[in-house]
Amino acid sequence: MNMGLSTLLDVGVPALLISLAVLLLMVHRELGPFAGLKEGGKWLLMGAFGMGVLAFGIKLTVATAVAKMPERTVGPLVAAYTRHEPADAGVPALPGAPPRLPEHYVWQALPQTAPAPADNPTTPEKVALGKRLFFDPGLSADGTVSCSSCHDLTGSAGADGRRTALGIHGKTGSRNAPTVWNAAFQSVLFWDGRAASLEEQAKGPMLNPLEMGMPSAAVVEKRVAGNASYRGAFARAFGPDRPITLDHIAEAIAAYERTLITPDSPYDRFVRGDRHALDTAQLRGMALFESLGCVSCHKGANFSDASLLGGQFPLRIFPSRPTPFDARYDLTADGGAAGRSGRGVWRVPSLRNVALTGPYFHNGSVDKLSDAVRVMANAQLGVAMGASPGRTLYWSPEERVLSRTEPRAIGDREVEDIVAFLNGLSSDALAKRDKN
């Protein structure tokens, strides 16, 4: 027991008892007879005075303890209040701003199956048809490009390893091809988030003049319907009386893509209970990934806020602040969903298998994952590289508010640890294929 509290009790309790005894004796011997009370009245008056003295003694003891030992009394109560009621709990988040995270971030493993919409349930017949269509170059104008051309499921972990996608006649687009692995968990598709489903996304490349180059939906439908072997497959997938349409083609491809998930990473094994699945460097990187704030955008089981698994804000401004990386990697030439150059608006990509899907960012301008980590830390989180640059002042002319921050800093060792953790998000099966 605390020495101060022990001393207080040793002195205070006897003094209280002596005072109580003296008061009761005075009531019984003097006040009672003076007021003409009988024996029962004397005891009633003694009880009333005694309870008052006892209550006063308890209050005095509590007040003294709080004043002398706040760390043992008030401190725990304040800490408990702070844990459950943060100071800004009543302040609503601004629209489009990253949501506030709980005090302890909850890590989640990827589900073993991907959700399917009610109007396109996944069936074996539909998946088989979708797989065939996914690998069929006949869906392109010149018969040379298929979905798998830009989404190599084995060699590039669902991407193509190029800076920007390559379409028919050697045409190149302006954006990097995202991986199709785990795309089934994303709430919006394409870098600018313009497609709200896999079904909607699957139609885009077929009709894009820089990708598969088909002139119209009718031409796609005629090309597929002209193949006799497809007619039976469509009948089995959608019913004998249903026509072959671009919508059904896209639905079949989407059904196949919903089978392309990777819940077999070291990270998933660790979260499911294998405490040895991640090594020491990866665990350090995992802790940094949380403490630096990476989880504010790359959160949840699919490491993306643009996710069907609890995602809230699928689009973010990138780069959110000016850095030397803007010019070095030409990050602001394409504005994404903003529709203009400058600070673009982009879908938050999933980081699953990110170590296998370089080069990085919407324009494929960054080759090394470690450099991508540096860009994100600096441009999105305000984390400096190397020694801390000291305090930074920010002036808001609209609100006429001056704020001061002390930027965080990380070195090469921390970057290496984060990269090690990101390697732990790679599918075991895809990592083995990538090495072969």
N, C-alpha and C positions, 0 to 999 in steps of 0.2 A: 504493500500500500504506500502511496505517496506520503513522504515525511510530513508535509504541511497539513495534509488531511488528518493524519494520525494525531498530530499535536492538537489540532483543533478539536477533535473528538474527545481526547483525553482531558482537556480543560473545560470545554463547553458543556459536556453532558453532566458532570458532577455539579457544576455551578447552576445549571438549569434545575436539577433535582432539588438542590438546597433551597433555591428561591421559591420553588413550588411548595415545598414543605412549610416554609416560613409564612407564605401567603395563606395557605390553608389553615394554619394554626391561628393566624390573626382573625380570619373570618369566623372560625369556630368559637374563639375566646372573647372577641371584642365586637366585631360588626354584627354578629348574630344576636347576642344579647341586647346590643344597643338598638337594633331594629325590632326587638320584641319577637324574634322568630322562635318557633318551636324547633324540636330536634330535626324533624324532617325538612323544615325550611332551611335550617343551617346547612344540611348536607347538599341540598339543591343549590344553594348559593355557592358553596365550596366547589361543586362540580362545574358550575358556570365559569367561575374565575379560573379554575384549574385548566379547563379546555382553552380559554383565551391565552393563558400564559404558555401552554404547550404549543399552540399554533404560532405564537410570536417567536418562540424558540426555534421551531422548525424553519420558519422564514429567515430568521437571522443566520442560522447555520448554512442554509442554501446560498444566501446572498454572499456570505463570507467565502464559501467554497468557490463560487463563480469568480469572485474578485481575485482570489489568490491563486487559483489553479484553472485558468481558462482552457489550457490545452487538454485537460482531463474532463472538462465539463461542457463548455460551449463549443469547443473545437470540433468534436465528433458530430455534433448536431449540424454545424455549419457545413462540414464536409458532406454529410448525407444529403443535405438540402441542395448543395451545389451539384452533386452527382445526378440528382433526379430532376432538378429545375435549373437548367443553364440560364445564364444571365440574359441571353437573347432569345429565350424560348418563345416569347410572345411576338417576335418580329417576323413577319412573313417573308419568305424568300422572294426575291425579285424574279419576274418571269424570264425564263431562259438562263437564269443563274444556276450554278451547280448546287444541288441540294445539300443541306447540312448533313454531315455524317454522324452516326452515333459515336459515343465515346470509344467504343470498341468495335472495330469493323468485323463483320462476320464473313468468313471465307466460305465459299460454296463450291462443291464439285459439279461437273456438268452432268445433266440427266442422261440416262442411257438411250432415250428416244426423244425425237423432236416433236413438238406439237404440230398438228395439221388443222387447217380451217374446216369448219363444218361443211362447207360447200365443195370441198375437195379432199375427202378422206383418203388416206393412204391404203392402197391395196397392192397385193403382189403383182397383179396384172398391169396395174398402172405404173408401178415401179419398173417392171421389165420393159415396158414400152418407153418410158422416160429415159432409161439408160441407153437404149438403142438410139433414140433421138439425140441425146446428149453427145454421142460420138459420131453422128452422121454428118459429114461435110456436105451432103446434098441439101442441107437447109441454107446453104450460102449460094449467092448468085453464080459464082464460077465453080462451085463444087469443090473448093479447096479448104474451106474453113468450117470447123465445127465448134460447138461450145467448148469441147475439150482442148481446142487449139490454144485458147487463152486461159484455160483452167485445167492445167495438167495435174491430174490427181496423184501422180506418183513422183515425177521428177521435180516439181516445184511446189509441192504441197498445196495444190489447188489454185496456184497462180501461174505465171509464165516465165518468171525470172527476168523479164525485160523492164526497162524504165517505163515505157508506155506500150499499150496493146498494139499488136500487128494484125491487120485485117486483110481483106481480099486485095489482090493486085499490089501487095506490098505497102498498102496504105497504113499509116500510123496515126493513132489518136493522140490526145494531149494528156491522157490520164493513165495511171498505173492500173493494171488488172487486179482487183481484189481476189483473195482466195474464196473458193466456193465451199470449202470445208467449214462447217458450222454456220454457214449463211442462213440455215433454217431457223436459227435462234434469233436472227436480227429482225427488228421491227420495221426498219426501212433499208432499202438497198440502193446501190450505186454510191459513189463518193459524195454526191450532193443530196442523197436521201430522197430522190424524186420518185422512187417506186415503193409502194406500201406493202408489197408482198412478193414472194418468189414468183408467183404466177405473172404478176405485172412485169417484174424484172426480166423474165425469160423471153418476153416478146421484143424487148428493146434491141438487143444485138442483131437479131435476124433482120430488122428493118433499118438498121443504122448503116448509112452508105460507107462509113469508114471501117465497119466490122464485117458483117456477113452480107450486107448489100442487097438484100431482097427488095424489089421495088414496092411491094404491097403485100398485105395479108392474103389477098386472093391468090397471088402467085405462090406463096408458101403453101397454102392449102392445096392448090392444084398439083404442086410438085410432090407432096406427100401422098395425096390420094391416087396419084398416077402409079405408085408403087404397090402392086397387088399384095405383097406380103405385109404391108402396113395395114391394109383394110381389115384383115382378120384380127390383128393385134389391137386396133382401135375398138373393134366390136367387143372383144373380150374385156377391155378396160372400161369402156363407157356404155356398152349396150349395142345390140345389132342395128337399132334404128337411129342411132345418133350419127350425125354427119361429122366428117373430119374438118375441124375448124382450127383457127389459130389459137382460140381459147383452150381447146382440148389439147392441142400440142403443148402449150405452155403449162397446162395443169399436169400433164404426164411428166414433163421435165422437172417441174417443181416437186412432184411426188418422189422422183428419184433423188433429187438434191436433199430432201429431208432425211434420206438415209446416210448422207455424208457427214457424219459427226464423229468427234474424236474425244471420248471420255476416258482415254487410256494414257493420260500424261502422268509423269511423276507427281505433279501437283495434285491431280485428282486422287492418286493413291495415297498421298500424304493426308489430304483432307478427310479421306474415308477411313483413315486409321493406321496407315503404314508410316510409322514415325521415322523410318530410315529412308523414305523415298526421296527426300531432299537433303542435300549435303549442307555443311555449315555455311558455305558462301551463299548458297541459294536461300537459306533461312535469313541470313543478314539482308540479302536483297529483298526478300519478301517483307521484312520489317521496314526497310527504307521505302518500298513501294507504297506502304500504308502511311508512314509518318510524313513523307514528302507531299502526299496528297494525290498521288497517281490514281488512287481508288475513287476520287471524286468524279472522274469521267470513265475510267476503265474498271468498272465495278461489276459485281455479280458473277454468276457462274460462267458467263461468256466474256467477261472482262470488257464490257462495253455497255454504256448507258443507252445505246441504240439497240436494246435487246427486248425480246418478248418476256424475258425472265426478270421482271421487276424494273426495267428501264424507265426513266422518267424524262430525260432531256436528250434526245437522240442527236441533236445538232449542236456544234460548238464553233465559236470563232477561232480560227487558226491562221497564222500565229496571233495570239491574243495581245502580245506586246512587241514593240520593235526590238530587234536584236541584230547583231551582225550576220546571223544565219539567214535573214530575209534575202539579202543580196547574194550570199554565197550559194544558196540552194534555190534561188528564184521562187520563193515560197508565196509571193503575193501577186504573181502575174495572172493567176486564175482564181476567181473569187468564189467558185463553187456555187452553192445555193444563193449566194448574195447577188449573182448575176453580173458582177463587175470585178475589175481588178482591185487589189488592195487586200485588206484583211478579210479572208474568205470565210465562208460558213460551210462546215463539212460534217458529214456523219462521223460519229465516234466509231472507229473500226475496232473489231475484236482483236485482242492480242494473243489469242490462241494460235499456236504454231508460228508466231511472229518471227522466231529465229530461223525459220525455213522459207520465208516468203519475201525476202528482200528482192530488189531495192525498195526503199520506204517512202512514204507520204504520197499524196495524190499525184505528184508528177514524177515519182520514182527517182528523185534527185539524190537521195542519200543511200550509199551502198552498205555501210557498216551499221549494225544494230547499236553499237556503242555510241556512234555519232547521232543516231536517231534519239537515243536516250538523252544526250546532251542538249539537243534541240528542244525536246519536249520539256525538260527540266527548266531550261532557261526561258523559253518563249511562253510556256503555259503556266508554269508554277513560280517563276521569278527566282529560281534557284541559281546562284552563281557557280561558276566552275573555278575550283581552286580556293584561294583565300577569300574570305568575305570582304566585299568592297566597302563595308561600313554602312552607315545609315543613308537612306534615300528619302527625299522629300517628294511628295506628290501633291500637286495643286489642281483642284477641280474648279474651273472658272464658272461652270453652271451652278454648282452648289456653294461656291466660295468657301471651300473647305480645304485646309492644309493638313495632310496626314504624313506621318513619319513611320517608316518601316526599317527594320534591320534585316536585310536579305539573308537567307540561308545559303550555305555553300557546300558543295560536295567535291571531292577529288576523284582521281582516276580509280582509286580502290573502291569507292562507293559505286561508281559507274559500272565497274566490273562485276560487283555483287548484284546489281540490278539486272545486268545482262545474264548473269548466271541463273537468276530466278526466272527470267523470261524464257531461257532455254528449258526450264522445268515445265513450261506450258506446252511443250511440243509433244505430239502424239508419239508413243513408242513405235508404232507401226510405221508412221510417216518418216520418223527420224532414221529408221533402219533402211527404208527405201531410198532416202536422200543420200545415204552413205554409199549405196551400191551403184 
